[in-house]
Amino acid sequence: MTNDEIRDFIQQAIDENPVMLFMKGTPEQPACGFSARTSAVLNTMNVRYAALDILPDPRIRQELSGLSNWPTIPQLFIEGKLVGGHDIVIEMYEDGSLAEALGVEQPEEDETPAPPAAEAPQSGPIGLENRLS
């Protein structure tokens, strides 16, 4: 695929999925702690979301960062707008604004997410086929 095709694919994923997470690895097998914690927050909130692993091709990250003007991964989009990365998602989760943005109830305080173990089952994500390889 060309860089333009990758960029178009990324933009289409953002446009077509109300909640879109670009991460290292998958929600079932995150490849970094920041991605693990971000997907754990969404799972704790019982949010349906699409996720795309940026690791298979370095151009995915390059084109994503070009679209979002955000250098780090993970990147969370809600309704086509960049929310931010791990630190912002965690801050928004803790102050309740993430639940508000997602239109869901804030989980109880004892439900604070922790990074999942590698084999822990995850619920919530919608599989997004990576057609970029």
C-alpha positions in Angstrom: 0.0 0.0 0.0 1.1 3.6 -0.6 1.3 6.1 2.2 -1.8 7.8 0.8 -3.7 4.6 1.0 -2.6 4.0 4.6 -3.7 7.5 5.5 -7.0 7.0 3.8 -7.5 3.7 5.7 -6.7 5.4 9.0 -9.1 8.3 8.3 -11.8 5.9 7.3 -11.3 3.9 10.6 -11.6 7.2 12.5 -14.7 8.3 10.6 -16.5 4.9 10.7 -15.9 4.0 14.4 -17.4 6.2 17.2 -14.6 5.1 19.5 -11.3 4.3 17.8 -8.1 3.3 19.6 -4.8 3.1 17.8 -2.4 1.1 20.0 0.7 -1.0 20.2 -0.7 -4.6 20.0 -4.3 -5.5 20.5 -6.7 -5.2 23.4 -6.3 -9.0 23.9 -2.5 -8.8 23.7 -1.2 -5.2 24.3 2.4 -4.7 23.4 3.1 -1.8 25.9 1.8 -0.8 29.3 0.3 2.5 28.1 -1.8 0.7 25.4 -2.7 -2.0 28.0 -3.9 0.6 30.5 -5.8 2.6 27.9 -7.7 -0.4 26.6 -8.3 -1.5 30.2 -10.0 1.8 30.9 -12.4 1.3 27.9 -13.0 -2.3 28.9 -13.8 -1.2 32.5 -16.3 1.3 31.1 -17.9 -1.4 28.9 -17.4 0.7 25.8 -17.5 -0.9 22.4 -14.5 0.3 20.4 -12.4 -0.5 17.4 -8.7 -0.9 17.9 -5.9 -1.0 15.4 -2.3 -2.3 16.1 0.1 0.2 14.7 3.1 -2.1 14.9 2.9 -4.2 11.7 4.1 -1.3 9.5 6.0 1.8 10.7 4.1 3.8 8.1 0.9 3.4 10.1 2.3 5.3 13.0 3.9 7.9 10.7 0.6 8.5 8.8 -1.5 8.5 12.0 0.8 11.1 13.7 0.6 13.1 10.5 -3.2 13.1 10.7 -3.6 13.7 14.4 -0.5 15.9 15.0 0.0 13.7 18.1 3.4 11.9 18.4 2.7 9.2 20.9 0.8 5.9 21.0 -1.9 5.0 22.1 -4.2 7.6 20.5 -8.0 7.6 21.3 -10.5 9.2 19.0 -14.2 9.7 20.0 -16.6 10.7 17.3 -13.8 11.5 14.9 -12.0 13.8 17.3 -8.6 13.1 19.0 -9.0 12.8 22.7 -5.3 12.2 23.3 -2.9 9.5 24.6 -2.6 7.5 27.7 -2.0 10.3 30.2 -5.0 12.3 29.0 -7.3 9.2 28.9 -6.4 8.3 32.5 -6.9 11.9 33.7 -10.3 12.0 32.0 -11.2 8.7 33.4 -10.3 9.8 36.9 -12.2 13.1 36.7 -15.3 11.5 35.0 -15.0 13.5 31.8 -14.2 10.4 29.7 -17.5 8.7 30.8 -19.3 12.0 29.9 -17.6 12.1 26.4 -18.5 8.4 25.8 -22.0 8.8 27.1 -21.6 6.1 29.7 -21.8 5.8 33.5 -18.6 6.4 35.4 -17.6 3.0 37.0 -17.5 2.8 40.8 -14.2 3.8 42.5 -13.3 0.2 43.3 -13.4 -0.5 39.5 -10.2 1.4 38.7 -8.6 -0.4 35.9 -5.1 -1.9 36.1 -3.1 -3.1 33.2 -4.3 -6.5 32.3 -2.2 -9.6 32.6 -1.1 -10.9 29.2 -3.6 -13.8 29.2 -6.4 -11.9 30.9 -9.6 -12.0 28.8 -10.7 -8.6 27.5 -14.2 -7.6 26.7 -15.5 -4.7 24.7 -13.4 -4.1 21.6 -14.7 -4.5 18.1 -12.1 -6.3 15.9 -10.9 -4.1 13.1 -9.2 -6.0 10.3 -5.8 -4.7 9.6 -5.8 -4.6 5.8 -2.5 -2.7 5.7 -0.1 -5.6 5.6 
